[in-house]
Amino acid sequence: MTDDRTYLVVLNHEEQYSIWRSDREVPAGWRAEGFEGPKEKCLEHIAEVWTDMRPLSLRQRLDSIA
């Protein structure tokens, strides 16, 4: 089965990424990041831009004690 739907790359307040079908409302706590396309292209985009998997709050905490 091929997935010919369009997806959005979404981002939460912790700067964690996911994908969401473009024909659905983005869930609470998430916002559209700006990239839209086929599932595989969205996943490729996330792999390129999400280089630090740690949540934002953890990165900030570690930066404050460094």
PQR file with spaces between the fields and no chain letter, atoms N, CA, C, O and H, PARSE charges and radii, in Angstrom:
ATOM       1  N    MET     1       0.833   -1.177    0.000 -0.4000 1.5000
ATOM       2  CA   MET     1       0.000    0.000    0.000 -0.0000 2.0000
ATOM       3  C    MET     1       0.882    1.247    0.000  0.5500 1.7000
ATOM       4  O    MET     1       1.766    1.386    0.845 -0.5500 1.4000
ATOM       5  N    THR     2       0.644    2.130   -0.927 -0.4000 1.5000
ATOM       6  CA   THR     2       1.408    3.372   -0.959 -0.0000 2.0000
ATOM       7  C    THR     2       0.669    4.459   -0.187  0.5500 1.7000
ATOM       8  O    THR     2      -0.561    4.497   -0.152 -0.5500 1.4000
ATOM       9  H    THR     2      -0.074    2.017   -1.613  0.4000 1.0000
ATOM      10  N    ASP     3       1.429    5.316    0.413 -0.4000 1.5000
ATOM      11  CA   ASP     3       0.870    6.425    1.181 -0.0000 2.0000
ATOM      12  C    ASP     3       1.077    7.694    0.366  0.5500 1.7000
ATOM      13  O    ASP     3       2.166    8.266    0.363 -0.5500 1.4000
ATOM      14  H    ASP     3       2.429    5.286    0.384  0.4000 1.0000
ATOM      15  N    ASP     4       0.037    8.126   -0.318 -0.4000 1.5000
ATOM      16  CA   ASP     4       0.157    9.312   -1.160 -0.0000 2.0000
ATOM      17  C    ASP     4      -0.380   10.562   -0.467  0.5500 1.7000
ATOM      18  O    ASP     4      -0.638   11.576   -1.115 -0.5500 1.4000
ATOM      19  H    ASP     4      -0.848    7.661   -0.315  0.4000 1.0000
ATOM      20  N    ARG     5      -0.544   10.483    0.840 -0.4000 1.5000
ATOM      21  CA   ARG     5      -1.022   11.638    1.604 -0.0000 2.0000
ATOM      22  C    ARG     5       0.106   12.655    1.795  0.5500 1.7000
ATOM      23  O    ARG     5       1.287   12.336    1.658 -0.5500 1.4000
ATOM      24  H    ARG     5      -0.334    9.659    1.366  0.4000 1.0000
ATOM      25  N    THR     6      -0.290   13.868    2.110 -0.4000 1.5000
ATOM      26  CA   THR     6       0.665   14.930    2.406 -0.0000 2.0000
ATOM      27  C    THR     6       0.760   15.087    3.919  0.5500 1.7000
ATOM      28  O    THR     6      -0.242   15.025    4.632 -0.5500 1.4000
ATOM      29  H    THR     6      -1.249   14.127    2.220  0.4000 1.0000
ATOM      30  N    TYR     7       1.971   15.289    4.385 -0.4000 1.5000
ATOM      31  CA   TYR     7       2.232   15.427    5.815 -0.0000 2.0000
ATOM      32  C    TYR     7       2.875   16.770    6.111  0.5500 1.7000
ATOM      33  O    TYR     7       3.466   17.402    5.235 -0.5500 1.4000
ATOM      34  H    TYR     7       2.785   15.340    3.806  0.4000 1.0000
ATOM      35  N    LEU     8       2.749   17.192    7.355 -0.4000 1.5000
ATOM      36  CA   LEU     8       3.423   18.377    7.867 -0.0000 2.0000
ATOM      37  C    LEU     8       4.488   17.923    8.849  0.5500 1.7000
ATOM      38  O    LEU     8       4.301   16.934    9.559 -0.5500 1.4000
ATOM      39  H    LEU     8       2.269   16.679    8.066  0.4000 1.0000
ATOM      40  N    VAL     9       5.593   18.633    8.892 -0.4000 1.5000
ATOM      41  CA   VAL     9       6.545   18.450    9.979 -0.0000 2.0000
ATOM      42  C    VAL     9       6.061   19.357   11.102  0.5500 1.7000
ATOM      43  O    VAL     9       5.829   20.548   10.895 -0.5500 1.4000
ATOM      44  H    VAL     9       5.744   19.435    8.315  0.4000 1.0000
ATOM      45  N    VAL    10       5.912   18.786   12.287 -0.4000 1.5000
ATOM      46  CA   VAL    10       5.439   19.544   13.440 -0.0000 2.0000
ATOM      47  C    VAL    10       6.499   19.528   14.535  0.5500 1.7000
ATOM      48  O    VAL    10       7.367   18.657   14.583 -0.5500 1.4000
ATOM      49  H    VAL    10       6.101   17.818   12.456  0.4000 1.0000
ATOM      50  N    LEU    11       6.399   20.514   15.405 -0.4000 1.5000
ATOM      51  CA   LEU    11       7.403   20.752   16.432 -0.0000 2.0000
ATOM      52  C    LEU    11       6.676   21.107   17.722  0.5500 1.7000
ATOM      53  O    LEU    11       5.680   21.829   17.691 -0.5500 1.4000
ATOM      54  H    LEU    11       5.694   21.222   15.367  0.4000 1.0000
ATOM      55  N    ASN    12       7.164   20.606   18.861 -0.4000 1.5000
ATOM      56  CA   ASN    12       6.533   20.971   20.131 -0.0000 2.0000
ATOM      57  C    ASN    12       7.410   21.959   20.900  0.5500 1.7000
ATOM      58  O    ASN    12       8.467   22.361   20.413 -0.5500 1.4000
ATOM      59  H    ASN    12       7.974   20.019   18.886  0.4000 1.0000
ATOM      60  N    HIS    13       6.976   22.350   22.091 -0.4000 1.5000
ATOM      61  CA   HIS    13       7.701   23.356   22.877 -0.0000 2.0000
ATOM      62  C    HIS    13       9.075   22.873   23.326  0.5500 1.7000
ATOM      63  O    HIS    13       9.916   23.688   23.707 -0.5500 1.4000
ATOM      64  H    HIS    13       6.117   22.024   22.487  0.4000 1.0000
ATOM      65  N    GLU    14       9.316   21.592   23.289 -0.4000 1.5000
ATOM      66  CA   GLU    14      10.619   21.027   23.646 -0.0000 2.0000
ATOM      67  C    GLU    14      11.511   20.846   22.411  0.5500 1.7000
ATOM      68  O    GLU    14      12.577   20.234   22.486 -0.5500 1.4000
ATOM      69  H    GLU    14       8.633   20.930   22.980  0.4000 1.0000
ATOM      70  N    GLU    15      11.059   21.385   21.284 -0.4000 1.5000
ATOM      71  CA   GLU    15      11.773   21.289   20.008 -0.0000 2.0000
ATOM      72  C    GLU    15      11.983   19.837   19.573  0.5500 1.7000
ATOM      73  O    GLU    15      13.027   19.476   19.030 -0.5500 1.4000
ATOM      74  H    GLU    15      10.193   21.882   21.223  0.4000 1.0000
ATOM      75  N    GLN    16      10.970   19.026   19.823 -0.4000 1.5000
ATOM      76  CA   GLN    16      10.945   17.650   19.353 -0.0000 2.0000
ATOM      77  C    GLN    16      10.076   17.617   18.102  0.5500 1.7000
ATOM      78  O    GLN    16       9.036   18.274   18.045 -0.5500 1.4000
ATOM      79  H    GLN    16      10.122   19.319   20.264  0.4000 1.0000
ATOM      80  N    TYR    17      10.499   16.860   17.111 -0.4000 1.5000
ATOM      81  CA   TYR    17       9.840   16.837   15.809 -0.0000 2.0000
ATOM      82  C    TYR    17       8.999   15.584   15.621  0.5500 1.7000
ATOM      83  O    TYR    17       9.258   14.539   16.219 -0.5500 1.4000
ATOM      84  H    TYR    17      11.344   16.327   17.157  0.4000 1.0000
ATOM      85  N    SER    18       7.993   15.717   14.781 -0.4000 1.5000
ATOM      86  CA   SER    18       7.170   14.593   14.366 -0.0000 2.0000
ATOM      87  C    SER    18       6.525   14.963   13.037  0.5500 1.7000
ATOM      88  O    SER    18       6.748   16.051   12.505 -0.5500 1.4000
ATOM      89  H    SER    18       7.783   16.566   14.295  0.4000 1.0000
ATOM      90  N    ILE    19       5.720   14.042   12.509 -0.4000 1.5000
ATOM      91  CA   ILE    19       4.950   14.344   11.304 -0.0000 2.0000
ATOM      92  C    ILE    19       3.472   14.197   11.624  0.5500 1.7000
ATOM      93  O    ILE    19       3.082   13.456   12.527 -0.5500 1.4000
ATOM      94  H    ILE    19       5.538   13.159   12.941  0.4000 1.0000
ATOM      95  N    TRP    20       2.662   14.921   10.863 -0.4000 1.5000
ATOM      96  CA   TRP    20       1.223   14.904   11.075 -0.0000 2.0000
ATOM      97  C    TRP    20       0.548   15.048    9.728  0.5500 1.7000
ATOM      98  O    TRP    20       0.990   15.834    8.890 -0.5500 1.4000
ATOM      99  H    TRP    20       2.979   15.522   10.130  0.4000 1.0000
ATOM     100  N    ARG    21      -0.505   14.307    9.516 -0.4000 1.5000
ATOM     101  CA   ARG    21      -1.229   14.417    8.242 -0.0000 2.0000
ATOM     102  C    ARG    21      -1.739   15.831    8.044  0.5500 1.7000
ATOM     103  O    ARG    21      -2.297   16.434    8.961 -0.5500 1.4000
ATOM     104  H    ARG    21      -0.864   13.668   10.196  0.4000 1.0000
ATOM     105  N    SER    22      -1.546   16.358    6.846 -0.4000 1.5000
ATOM     106  CA   SER    22      -1.909   17.755    6.581 -0.0000 2.0000
ATOM     107  C    SER    22      -3.417   17.987    6.545  0.5500 1.7000
ATOM     108  O    SER    22      -3.873   19.126    6.651 -0.5500 1.4000
ATOM     109  H    SER    22      -1.093   15.869    6.101  0.4000 1.0000
ATOM     110  N    ASP    23      -4.187   16.920    6.398 -0.4000 1.5000
ATOM     111  CA   ASP    23      -5.645   17.087    6.360 -0.0000 2.0000
ATOM     112  C    ASP    23      -6.276   17.045    7.751  0.5500 1.7000
ATOM     113  O    ASP    23      -7.499   17.034    7.887 -0.5500 1.4000
ATOM     114  H    ASP    23      -3.817   15.995    6.313  0.4000 1.0000
ATOM     115  N    ARG    24      -5.438   17.022    8.769 -0.4000 1.5000
ATOM     116  CA   ARG    24      -5.929   16.999   10.148 -0.0000 2.0000
ATOM     117  C    ARG    24      -5.402   18.218   10.898  0.5500 1.7000
ATOM     118  O    ARG    24      -4.338   18.751   10.580 -0.5500 1.4000
ATOM     119  H    ARG    24      -4.444   17.032    8.658  0.4000 1.0000
ATOM     120  N    GLU    25      -6.154   18.640   11.882 -0.4000 1.5000
ATOM     121  CA   GLU    25      -5.731   19.764   12.706 -0.0000 2.0000
ATOM     122  C    GLU    25      -4.506   19.358   13.527  0.5500 1.7000
ATOM     123  O    GLU    25      -4.460   18.268   14.098 -0.5500 1.4000
ATOM     124  H    GLU    25      -7.018   18.207   12.140  0.4000 1.0000
ATOM     125  N    VAL    26      -3.529   20.240   13.576 -0.4000 1.5000
ATOM     126  CA   VAL    26      -2.326   19.975   14.368 -0.0000 2.0000
ATOM     127  C    VAL    26      -2.746   19.894   15.837  0.5500 1.7000
ATOM     128  O    VAL    26      -3.477   20.762   16.315 -0.5500 1.4000
ATOM     129  H    VAL    26      -3.566   21.125   13.112  0.4000 1.0000
ATOM     130  N    PRO    27      -2.292   18.861   16.559 -0.5600 1.5000
ATOM     131  CA   PRO    27      -2.737   18.685   17.942  0.2800 2.0000
ATOM     132  C    PRO    27      -2.208   19.771   18.871  0.5500 1.7000
ATOM     133  O    PRO    27      -1.205   20.425   18.584 -0.5500 1.4000
ATOM     134  N    ALA    28      -2.894   19.946   19.973 -0.4000 1.5000
ATOM     135  CA   ALA    28      -2.482   20.912   20.988 -0.0000 2.0000
ATOM     136  C    ALA    28      -1.051   20.621   21.427  0.5500 1.7000
ATOM     137  O    ALA    28      -0.664   19.465   21.602 -0.5500 1.4000
ATOM     138  H    ALA    28      -3.709   19.415   20.206  0.4000 1.0000
ATOM     139  N    GLY    29      -0.283   21.672   21.600 -0.4000 1.5000
ATOM     140  CA   GLY    29       1.103   21.521   22.032 -0.0000 2.0000
ATOM     141  C    GLY    29       2.088   21.383   20.888  0.5500 1.7000
ATOM     142  O    GLY    29       3.298   21.339   21.109 -0.5500 1.4000
ATOM     143  H    GLY    29      -0.597   22.611   21.458  0.4000 1.0000
ATOM     144  N    TRP    30       1.586   21.315   19.688 -0.4000 1.5000
ATOM     145  CA   TRP    30       2.432   21.184   18.505 -0.0000 2.0000
ATOM     146  C    TRP    30       2.122   22.324   17.540  0.5500 1.7000
ATOM     147  O    TRP    30       1.024   22.881   17.558 -0.5500 1.4000
ATOM     148  H    TRP    30       0.603   21.351   19.509  0.4000 1.0000
ATOM     149  N    ARG    31       3.098   22.670   16.696 -0.4000 1.5000
ATOM     150  CA   ARG    31       2.886   23.686   15.668 -0.0000 2.0000
ATOM     151  C    ARG    31       3.555   23.223   14.387  0.5500 1.7000
ATOM     152  O    ARG    31       4.528   22.470   14.416 -0.5500 1.4000
ATOM     153  H    ARG    31       3.990   22.218   16.681  0.4000 1.0000
ATOM     154  N    ALA    32       3.029   23.677   13.275 -0.4000 1.5000
ATOM     155  CA   ALA    32       3.634   23.341   11.985 -0.0000 2.0000
ATOM     156  C    ALA    32       4.993   24.018   11.894  0.5500 1.7000
ATOM     157  O    ALA    32       5.122   25.206   12.193 -0.5500 1.4000
ATOM     158  H    ALA    32       2.239   24.290   13.251  0.4000 1.0000
ATOM     159  N    GLU    33       5.995   23.274   11.486 -0.4000 1.5000
ATOM     160  CA   GLU    33       7.364   23.775   11.390 -0.0000 2.0000
ATOM     161  C    GLU    33       7.602   24.505   10.080  0.5500 1.7000
ATOM     162  O    GLU    33       8.478   25.366   10.000 -0.5500 1.4000
ATOM     163  H    GLU    33       5.891   22.310   11.242  0.4000 1.0000
ATOM     164  N    GLY    34       6.829   24.171    9.052 -0.4000 1.5000
ATOM     165  CA   GLY    34       6.956   24.856    7.771 -0.0000 2.0000
ATOM     166  C    GLY    34       7.242   23.937    6.606  0.5500 1.7000
ATOM     167  O    GLY    34       7.101   24.344    5.453 -0.5500 1.4000
ATOM     168  H    GLY    34       6.117   23.472    9.118  0.4000 1.0000
ATOM     169  N    PHE    35       7.642   22.704    6.878 -0.4000 1.5000
ATOM     170  CA   PHE    35       7.919   21.746    5.810 -0.0000 2.0000
ATOM     171  C    PHE    35       6.697   20.869    5.611  0.5500 1.7000
ATOM     172  O    PHE    35       6.072   20.428    6.576 -0.5500 1.4000
ATOM     173  H    PHE    35       7.757   22.373    7.815  0.4000 1.0000
ATOM     174  N    GLU    36       6.363   20.622    4.360 -0.4000 1.5000
ATOM     175  CA   GLU    36       5.194   19.817    4.013 -0.0000 2.0000
ATOM     176  C    GLU    36       5.531   18.980    2.793  0.5500 1.7000
ATOM     177  O    GLU    36       6.210   19.449    1.880 -0.5500 1.4000
ATOM     178  H    GLU    36       6.871   20.981    3.577  0.4000 1.0000
ATOM     179  N    GLY    37       5.055   17.737    2.775 -0.4000 1.5000
ATOM     180  CA   GLY    37       5.284   16.885    1.614 -0.0000 2.0000
ATOM     181  C    GLY    37       4.937   15.442    1.902  0.5500 1.7000
ATOM     182  O    GLY    37       4.247   15.140    2.876 -0.5500 1.4000
ATOM     183  H    GLY    37       4.503   17.356    3.517  0.4000 1.0000
ATOM     184  N    PRO    38       5.423   14.539    1.041 -0.5600 1.5000
ATOM     185  CA   PRO    38       5.195   13.112    1.273  0.2800 2.0000
ATOM     186  C    PRO    38       5.880   12.663    2.575  0.5500 1.7000
ATOM     187  O    PRO    38       6.827   13.294    3.043 -0.5500 1.4000
ATOM     188  N    LYS    39       5.389   11.587    3.133 -0.4000 1.5000
ATOM     189  CA   LYS    39       5.899   11.080    4.410 -0.0000 2.0000
ATOM     190  C    LYS    39       7.416   10.929    4.411  0.5500 1.7000
ATOM     191  O    LYS    39       8.082   11.408    5.328 -0.5500 1.4000
ATOM     192  H    LYS    39       4.619   11.074    2.754  0.4000 1.0000
ATOM     193  N    GLU    40       7.963   10.276    3.404 -0.4000 1.5000
ATOM     194  CA   GLU    40       9.408   10.035    3.363 -0.0000 2.0000
ATOM     195  C    GLU    40      10.206   11.330    3.312  0.5500 1.7000
ATOM     196  O    GLU    40      11.250   11.438    3.956 -0.5500 1.4000
ATOM     197  H    GLU    40       7.421    9.887    2.659  0.4000 1.0000
ATOM     198  N    LYS    41       9.728   12.312    2.556 -0.4000 1.5000
ATOM     199  CA   LYS    41      10.424   13.604    2.467 -0.0000 2.0000
ATOM     200  C    LYS    41      10.383   14.319    3.814  0.5500 1.7000
ATOM     201  O    LYS    41      11.367   14.940    4.216 -0.5500 1.4000
ATOM     202  H    LYS    41       8.880   12.224    2.034  0.4000 1.0000
ATOM     203  N    CYS    42       9.264   14.236    4.503 -0.4000 1.5000
ATOM     204  CA   CYS    42       9.162   14.844    5.825 -0.0000 2.0000
ATOM     205  C    CYS    42      10.126   14.176    6.803  0.5500 1.7000
ATOM     206  O    CYS    42      10.790   14.857    7.584 -0.5500 1.4000
ATOM     207  H    CYS    42       8.465   13.732    4.176  0.4000 1.0000
ATOM     208  N    LEU    43      10.204   12.858    6.763 -0.4000 1.5000
ATOM     209  CA   LEU    43      11.128   12.142    7.641 -0.0000 2.0000
ATOM     210  C    LEU    43      12.578   12.477    7.307  0.5500 1.7000
ATOM     211  O    LEU    43      13.405   12.598    8.211 -0.5500 1.4000
ATOM     212  H    LEU    43       9.664   12.304    6.129  0.4000 1.0000
ATOM     213  N    GLU    44      12.896   12.626    6.028 -0.4000 1.5000
ATOM     214  CA   GLU    44      14.244   13.035    5.621 -0.0000 2.0000
ATOM     215  C    GLU    44      14.561   14.431    6.152  0.5500 1.7000
ATOM     216  O    GLU    44      15.665   14.681    6.637 -0.5500 1.4000
ATOM     217  H    GLU    44      12.224   12.527    5.294  0.4000 1.0000
ATOM     218  N    HIS    45      13.597   15.330    6.060 -0.4000 1.5000
ATOM     219  CA   HIS    45      13.786   16.694    6.562 -0.0000 2.0000
ATOM     220  C    HIS    45      14.065   16.671    8.064  0.5500 1.7000
ATOM     221  O    HIS    45      14.976   17.350    8.537 -0.5500 1.4000
ATOM     222  H    HIS    45      12.700   15.127    5.666  0.4000 1.0000
ATOM     223  N    ILE    46      13.291   15.900    8.806 -0.4000 1.5000
ATOM     224  CA   ILE    46      13.505   15.801   10.252 -0.0000 2.0000
ATOM     225  C    ILE    46      14.900   15.268   10.549  0.5500 1.7000
ATOM     226  O    ILE    46      15.571   15.770   11.450 -0.5500 1.4000
ATOM     227  H    ILE    46      12.551   15.348    8.422  0.4000 1.0000
ATOM     228  N    ALA    47      15.342   14.268    9.814 -0.4000 1.5000
ATOM     229  CA   ALA    47      16.678   13.704   10.021 -0.0000 2.0000
ATOM     230  C    ALA    47      17.766   14.755    9.796  0.5500 1.7000
ATOM     231  O    ALA    47      18.815   14.711   10.438 -0.5500 1.4000
ATOM     232  H    ALA    47      14.797   13.859    9.082  0.4000 1.0000
ATOM     233  N    GLU    48      17.521   15.687    8.896 -0.4000 1.5000
ATOM     234  CA   GLU    48      18.497   16.744    8.613 -0.0000 2.0000
ATOM     235  C    GLU    48      18.504   17.831    9.685  0.5500 1.7000
ATOM     236  O    GLU    48      19.570   18.323   10.054 -0.5500 1.4000
ATOM     237  H    GLU    48      16.668   15.722    8.374  0.4000 1.0000
ATOM     238  N    VAL    49      17.338   18.208   10.187 -0.4000 1.5000
ATOM     239  CA   VAL    49      17.267   19.364   11.089 -0.0000 2.0000
ATOM     240  C    VAL    49      17.281   19.011   12.575  0.5500 1.7000
ATOM     241  O    VAL    49      17.657   19.850   13.394 -0.5500 1.4000
ATOM     242  H    VAL    49      16.472   17.808    9.887  0.4000 1.0000
ATOM     243  N    TRP    50      16.888   17.809   12.940 -0.4000 1.5000
ATOM     244  CA   TRP    50      16.830   17.433   14.354 -0.0000 2.0000
ATOM     245  C    TRP    50      18.112   16.696   14.705  0.5500 1.7000
ATOM     246  O    TRP    50      18.152   15.466   14.746 -0.5500 1.4000
ATOM     247  H    TRP    50      16.582   17.128   12.274  0.4000 1.0000
ATOM     248  N    THR    51      19.151   17.466   14.955 -0.4000 1.5000
ATOM     249  CA   THR    51      20.465   16.873   15.171 -0.0000 2.0000
ATOM     250  C    THR    51      20.766   16.606   16.642  0.5500 1.7000
ATOM     251  O    THR    51      21.689   15.853   16.955 -0.5500 1.4000
ATOM     252  H    THR    51      19.118   18.465   14.921  0.4000 1.0000
ATOM     253  N    ASP    52      20.010   17.207   17.536 -0.4000 1.5000
ATOM     254  CA   ASP    52      20.191   16.988   18.971 -0.0000 2.0000
ATOM     255  C    ASP    52      18.852   16.525   19.533  0.5500 1.7000
ATOM     256  O    ASP    52      17.923   17.319   19.675 -0.5500 1.4000
ATOM     257  H    ASP    52      19.261   17.818   17.281  0.4000 1.0000
ATOM     258  N    MET    53      18.762   15.260   19.846 -0.4000 1.5000
ATOM     259  CA   MET    53      17.494   14.667   20.263 -0.0000 2.0000
ATOM     260  C    MET    53      17.079   15.035   21.690  0.5500 1.7000
ATOM     261  O    MET    53      15.959   14.741   22.106 -0.5500 1.4000
ATOM     262  H    MET    53      19.517   14.615   19.731  0.4000 1.0000
ATOM     263  N    ARG    54      17.967   15.669   22.428 -0.4000 1.5000
ATOM     264  CA   ARG    54      17.612   16.022   23.803 -0.0000 2.0000
ATOM     265  C    ARG    54      16.522   17.094   23.805  0.5500 1.7000
ATOM     266  O    ARG    54      16.559   18.005   22.978 -0.5500 1.4000
ATOM     267  H    ARG    54      18.877   15.908   22.090  0.4000 1.0000
ATOM     268  N    PRO    55      15.557   17.001   24.716 -0.5600 1.5000
ATOM     269  CA   PRO    55      14.532   18.038   24.814  0.2800 2.0000
ATOM     270  C    PRO    55      15.171   19.397   25.135  0.5500 1.7000
ATOM     271  O    PRO    55      16.226   19.463   25.766 -0.5500 1.4000
ATOM     272  N    LEU    56      14.526   20.464   24.697 -0.4000 1.5000
ATOM     273  CA   LEU    56      15.035   21.815   24.913 -0.0000 2.0000
ATOM     274  C    LEU    56      15.305   22.083   26.385  0.5500 1.7000
ATOM     275  O    LEU    56      16.342   22.655   26.721 -0.5500 1.4000
ATOM     276  H    LEU    56      13.669   20.411   24.184  0.4000 1.0000
ATOM     277  N    SER    57      14.401   21.684   27.271 -0.4000 1.5000
ATOM     278  CA   SER    57      14.579   21.952   28.702 -0.0000 2.0000
ATOM     279  C    SER    57      15.846   21.291   29.239  0.5500 1.7000
ATOM     280  O    SER    57      16.528   21.876   30.081 -0.5500 1.4000
ATOM     281  H    SER    57      13.558   21.219   26.998  0.4000 1.0000
ATOM     282  N    LEU    58      16.172   20.109   28.781 -0.4000 1.5000
ATOM     283  CA   LEU    58      17.391   19.436   29.211 -0.0000 2.0000
ATOM     284  C    LEU    58      18.617   20.159   28.671  0.5500 1.7000
ATOM     285  O    LEU    58      19.588   20.355   29.402 -0.5500 1.4000
ATOM     286  H    LEU    58      15.618   19.634   28.097  0.4000 1.0000
ATOM     287  N    ARG    59      18.588   20.557   27.412 -0.4000 1.5000
ATOM     288  CA   ARG    59      19.723   21.295   26.836 -0.0000 2.0000
ATOM     289  C    ARG    59      19.962   22.594   27.596  0.5500 1.7000
ATOM     290  O    ARG    59      21.105   22.944   27.891 -0.5500 1.4000
ATOM     291  H    ARG    59      17.800   20.398   26.819  0.4000 1.0000
ATOM     292  N    GLN    60      18.883   23.307   27.912 -0.4000 1.5000
ATOM     293  CA   GLN    60      19.016   24.565   28.648 -0.0000 2.0000
ATOM     294  C    GLN    60      19.565   24.325   30.048  0.5500 1.7000
ATOM     295  O    GLN    60      20.413   25.080   30.526 -0.5500 1.4000
ATOM     296  H    GLN    60      17.955   23.023   27.672  0.4000 1.0000
ATOM     297  N    ARG    61      19.087   23.287   30.696 -0.4000 1.5000
ATOM     298  CA   ARG    61      19.564   22.957   32.051 -0.0000 2.0000
ATOM     299  C    ARG    61      21.045   22.625   32.027  0.5500 1.7000
ATOM     300  O    ARG    61      21.803   23.113   32.865 -0.5500 1.4000
ATOM     301  H    ARG    61      18.398   22.674   30.308  0.4000 1.0000
ATOM     302  N    LEU    62      21.463   21.809   31.086 -0.4000 1.5000
ATOM     303  CA   LEU    62      22.873   21.441   30.991 -0.0000 2.0000
ATOM     304  C    LEU    62      23.742   22.645   30.647  0.5500 1.7000
ATOM     305  O    LEU    62      24.865   22.757   31.139 -0.5500 1.4000
ATOM     306  H    LEU    62      20.847   21.413   30.404  0.4000 1.0000
ATOM     307  N    ASP    63      23.238   23.538   29.815 -0.4000 1.5000
ATOM     308  CA   ASP    63      23.982   24.756   29.477 -0.0000 2.0000
ATOM     309  C    ASP    63      24.138   25.662   30.695  0.5500 1.7000
ATOM     310  O    ASP    63      25.159   26.333   30.840 -0.5500 1.4000
ATOM     311  H    ASP    63      22.325   23.446   29.416  0.4000 1.0000
ATOM     312  N    SER    64      23.138   25.686   31.567 -0.4000 1.5000
ATOM     313  CA   SER    64      23.182   26.574   32.731 -0.0000 2.0000
ATOM     314  C    SER    64      24.164   26.098   33.797  0.5500 1.7000
ATOM     315  O    SER    64      24.637   26.900   34.603 -0.5500 1.4000
ATOM     316  H    SER    64      22.308   25.141   31.449  0.4000 1.0000
ATOM     317  N    ILE    65      24.475   24.806   33.812 -0.4000 1.5000
ATOM     318  CA   ILE    65      25.415   24.293   34.819 -0.0000 2.0000
ATOM     319  C    ILE    65      26.812   24.089   34.253  0.5500 1.7000
ATOM     320  O    ILE    65      27.727   23.695   34.977 -0.5500 1.4000
ATOM     321  H    ILE    65      24.091   24.154   33.158  0.4000 1.0000
ATOM     322  N    ALA    66      26.977   24.350   32.981 -0.4000 1.5000
ATOM     323  CA   ALA    66      28.295   24.154   32.342 -0.0000 2.0000
ATOM     324  C    ALA    66      29.217   25.318   32.608  0.5500 1.7000
ATOM     325  O    ALA    66      30.359   25.319   32.148 -0.5500 1.4000
ATOM     326  H    ALA    66      26.234   24.670   32.393  0.4000 1.0000
